[in-house]
Amino acid sequence: MITPRQLFWIRLKRNQRDQLRAWNSVLDWTVWLYLLLPGLFIGGGLYREVLMDMPEWAMKLPWSTLYPIVLLVVLFMGQIRIFVEEADRLFLLQRPEWLQSIKRYGIGFTLIKKLIVVALPYLLLLPFLRHAESMSWLQVVLAYGFTIVMGMVLALSIQLANGKLKGRRKWAFEIFGFLFFGALYLTPMMRWEQNDSLLGLSLAAAAILMLVLLWAGLRTPIQFEAEVKTENAARLRSTELLMSQVIESKPVVRLKRPYLFRASQRLFHKSNASTMLAELRIKAFLRGMTHIRVWLGFMSAATYAVSLVPGPIALFLVAALTAIGMSWLHMQWRQWFAEPFIAQFPWSKTDARKAAILSRFWLLLPLMLVWSAIAGYKLAGIIGILAAVLLCAALWSTISLYDHNKAKMNSGA
């Protein structure tokens, strides 16, 4: 007779086999060979050269500030998988002890997976943390343990709240919950130099919280419908990613009124095509809760990082974060501009280019001003805030004006 443990492992193996089959349908072994081997040789060679002779730029980078942000992004991707299916309502709902057993195996599998996934970036960054930041082995172990424990705290919290909140309360809980979790995780991870015992105390407190959530999770019955929906979304994530550029997605008709710009008021005085398109993009961006959640998470983590580093490094970090924001906004623009409603209008390439530059300017300007104000305060106090803000606004306006004129010249040519 099959046991809950056997059922869990059967479904885990089937899920891994389905994911592998989906990727193999696009990338066969020859493609993997052409991509993997050159990447390993080139990347491994560059990595080895950096380790053998640590360059000056690597010694000056704020690794103790950057690596927690990378790990935070990794933690946001993890969730507890139970592998329940629609057909389970026929027999598993009649055996709640089976569901609880499968949940225990799912929690254990999530813990093992996090131990491996988090260890990979740690091993890559370990030489820089040891040599550039002079972290001791005890601090490295404490930081790794704290990351694993906080990852389990996040996964258990998401699993407990799954299916219990809907609508606005769900979005509000997710936004403030992720921001609060990010603050709880980044604070001790970035302040280990100021107080060595802070990381150890934080690890102990996080372990107690994890045990409390684990006790509550094992005693609380699962929300079956919500778990099935979550599993279906996780199971099809790879397939949707692979087929996103093949199958034309149908526009989703939303009848709810947006929270911002309900009256469709104008943002700019001009009425040319590029300005109107930029208005549409800004409104669509600020009306989308998905974009707002990502933008708020990026803004909070980046602002916190700028506030922790010294003044000269803060200026470098402002430039790096601006480049990251520009890249993400460019990808979001391409996705939005390809939507059927926008693509049906005959926009010229020049108007599209100008609209992308104008909307990018206003979406990124507030974040750059905040980061520049923090960096200026660290360098020269109150006077530095005004100088940094004015300099940032002038540089950003110059860059955007240059891109605008370049697009205009290309259209004339």
N, C-alpha and C positions, 0 to 999 in steps of 0.2 A: 504494500500500500504506500502511496506517495505521502511524503511528509511536507510540512510547510517549508522546511529548509531545502528540500529537493525542488519544490515548486519555485522557490525564489531563484535558485541557481539555474534552473531550466529557462526561466524567463530572462534572466540576466544574460545567459549565453545567446539566447535567441535575439535579444536586443543588440548585442555586440555584433552578431552575425548579420543582422539587417543593416546596421550602420556601415559595416565593412562592404556589404554588397552594394549599397547605394553609392559609396565613394568609388568602388571598383568599376561601376558602370560608366563613370566619367574619366577616371584615371586608371589605366591598366598598369601592369608592372613595368612596361617600357617607359611610360610617362613618369612614374615614380622614380625610375632609375635616372632619367635625364634631369629630374628636378632635385632629387635627394643627394646623389653623389656630388655634383658640383657645389651644391650648397654646403655640404659637410666639409668638403676640401677647402673651399674658399673661406667660409665662415670659421672653420676650425683653425686654418692657418692664420687668419687675422687675429683671432682670439689668442692664439699661442704667442704671436709676436707682441701683443699688448702685455701678456703676462710675463714674458721673458724680459722685456724692457718697458716698464711702466712709463708711459708718456706723461708729460707735464699736465696736459689737459685732463687726463684721468685722475691725477692726484688732486686737482682743484675742484672737480665736480662734487656737488653735495650728495654723495651716495646715501648717506644716512637719512636724507630727506626724500630722495627720489625712489628708493627701493620700497618703502612702505606704501607709496601710492601705487606702484606696480602690483604689489601683493594685494592691495585693497581691491583693485579691478579683478584680480583672480578670484578673490573671495566672493565677489558679487555674482560670479557665474555658477557657484555651487548650490545644489539643492538636494534634498533627500529623495531618492527614487525608491518607490515601493513596487512598481511594475504591476499595478492592478489594471484590469481590463473590463470592458463592458459586460462580457459574459460572466464575470465573477459574481454578479448580483444573483445568479441562479443558485450558487452553492456557498460562496465565501461569506455572504451576508448572513447565512444561517450558522456560520461558525466564526464568531467574533474572535475567538482565541487564535484562529489561523491568521486573521488580519493583523493581530497584535504581534504574532511571531514574525510575520513577513516584515512588519514595521521595524522590529528589532534588527533583523538581518539587513534591512535597508539603511538603518542608522550606522551599523557596523561597516557596511560597504562604503558609505559616504566618508566615514572617518579614514579608512584605508586609502581611498581615492585622494582625499585632501592631503594626507601625508606624502603621497607621491607627487601630486601636482604642485604643491607648494615647495617641495624640495628641489624641483628643477630650476626655477629662477634663483633660489637660494644658492645652489651649487655654482651657477654661472656668475653670480655677483659676489660670492664669498671672497675671492682674491682681492677685489676692490674694497670690500668692507674691512678686511683684515689689514691691508697695507695702506690704503688711502685714508680710512677713518680710524684705524688702530683699534678696532673692536676686539675684545677678548673672546676666547672660546665660550666662556660663560655667558657673555652678552649675546653671542650668536645663538646659542642653544635656547636662552630665555626668549629671544625674539621669535625664533622658529616655533617654540611651544606656544607662545602667546598668539601667534598667527593661526595655528591649528585650532586652538581652543576657541578663539573668536570666530573662526570660520564655522565651527560646529554650533556656536551660539546663534549665529545668523541663520544657519540652515534649520535648526530646531525651531527658532522663532517663526520662520516662514511656514514651516510645516504645521505648527500649532495654529497659526492665523489663517491657514488656507481654507477658504470656503465660509469663513465666519463674517467677513466684511464684504460689502458690495458698494458699487457706485462711488460717490464722492468720499465716503469714509474710507474706502479701500485705497483710493489714490492718495488721500491725505496721510493715511497710515504708512503707505509705502515711501512717500517723499520724506516725511519727517523721521520715519524709522531709519531709512538709509543714511540721512544726514547725521542723525544721532549716533548710529553705529560707526560711521566714518570718523566722527569726533572722538568716540571712545577708543577706537583702534589707533588712530594716528597720533593722539596726544602722547601716550607712553612710548610709542615706537620712535617718535622724533625728538624726545626729550631725554633719552638715555644718557647723553653726555652731561646734562645738568644734574641728574640724580640717578645713580646706578640702581638704587633700591626701588625706584618707581616701577621699573619693568617687572621686577620680581613680585612686588605687591599687586600689580595689575594682573599678572598671570594667576596668582592665587585667587583674587576676586573673580576673574573670568572663569576659572575652573569651578568655583562654587556656583556661579550663575549657570554654567553649562550643566552641572549635576542637577540643579533645580529644574531646569528646562527638560532635561532628559527624564527625570522622574515624572514631570507633568505630561510629557509626550507619551511615555509608556502607559500611563494610566488613562489617557484621554482617547476615546475611540476616534477613528479617522472619519473625515467627511468624505464619504465614498464618491459622490458625484464630483466634488471638487478635485479629488485625487485622480479620478479617471480623466478629467479634462486636462489636468496638469501633465499626466503621463502621455496623453495623446499629443499635446503640444511639444513635449520633450522628444518623443519618438520621431515626430515628423520634422524636427528642426533642421536636421541635415538635408533631408529631401527637399524641403522648402528652399533652403539656401542654394542647392544645386539647380533647382528648377526655376529659380526666381528670374533668370535671364532667358528662359526658354518659353515658359507659359505666360501669356499675357494676363495680368491680374485685372479683375473687374473692379471698377471703383466702388467703394463702399458708400452708400447713401446714409448720411447722418442727419437726423431731424432735430437733434438737440441744439439749442442756442449756445454759441460759444461764450466763455467767460469774459473774453476781451474783445473789444471792437464790435459790440453787438449792433451798433447803428451804422457800421461800415463807413465811419468818418474818414476823411482824407488825412494823409500823413504829410504829404508834400504839396507845394503850390503848383508845380509844373504838371502838365497833363500829357506829356509825350509818352510814347510807347514804353521806353525804358523805365521811366519813373513809375508809371502805372504797374508795370511788371514787378518792380522792386517793392511797391506797396503790397501787392498780392503775396509776394514771398514772405515779407516781414509779418504780415497778418497770419498767414498760414503757419509760420514757425511758432509764433506766440500763442496761437490757438491750439496747437497740438500738445497734449499732455506728455506724450512720449518724448518730444524734443525738450520740453521744459524740465522734465525729470533729469534727463542726461545733462542739460545745460547747467542746472542748479548743482548737480553732483560735481561736475567739472569745475564750476566756479568756486564752490566751497572748498574742495580739496586743493585747488590751485592757490586760492587766497591764503589758506592755512599754510601751505608750503612756503609762499613768499614771505609770510610774517615770521617764519622761524629762522630763515637763513640770514647771514650778514648782508649789509647793504650792497657791496659790489656783486656778490653772487645773486642777490635779488634782482639786479638789473639784467643779468644774464638769464635768469629764470623767467623774467617777464617776456623777453624776446623768444625764448623757447616755447613758453605757453601760448604766446600769440601765434607762432607757427603751427602749433598743434590745433588751436582753435580755427585758424584759416583752413587747414586741411580738412577738418571735420565739416565745417560749413560748406566747403566746396563739394564734398561728397553728398551732403544733404541737398545742396542746390541741384546737382545732377539728378538725384532721385526725384525731387519735387518737379523739376522742369520736364521730366519724362512722363509725368502723370497724364492720363488721357484728356482731362479737362484743360490743362495748360497747353498740351501739345496740339490741340485742335486749332489753335489760333496761329496765324502765319507770322510768328515773331522772326525778325531778322537776326542774324548772328551778332551784329553790332549792338542791337537793343538788348539781346540776351546777355551779352558780355557786360554792358553798362549796368544793367539791372543787378547782375550778380555782384559787381563791385560796390554799387550803392547800398544794397541790402547788407552785404558783408561788413561794410564800414559802420553802419549804425548798430548792427547786432553785436559786434565785437568791441566797439568803442567803450561802453560802460565798464566792461570787465578790465580793459586795458587801463582806464583811468583809475580804477580801484587799486590794481596791482602797482601802477606807477606811483600812486600816492603813498602806499606802504613802503615801497623801495626808497622814495624820496625822503620820507620821514626817518628811515633808518640811516640815511646818508647825512642829512643836514637838518633834521628836526622839522619844525613847523614851516620854515622857509623852503625846505626841500620839497614839501608836499606841493606847494604852488608851482615851483619850478619844474618838478617832474611831471605834473599834470599838463602844464602848458607845452612842455617839450614833447610829451607823448601825443597830445592832440595834434601838434604841428607835424610831427613825423608821420603819424598815421594818415593825416589829411594829404600830406605830400605823396605818400606811397599810393593812396587811392586815386589821387589826381593824376599821377604818372600812369597808372594802369588804365584810367579812363581815357587819357589822351592817346595812349598806345592803341587802345581798341578803336578809337576814332580814326587814327592814321591808317590802321590796317584796313578799316572799312573803305577809306578813301582810295587806298591803293588797289 
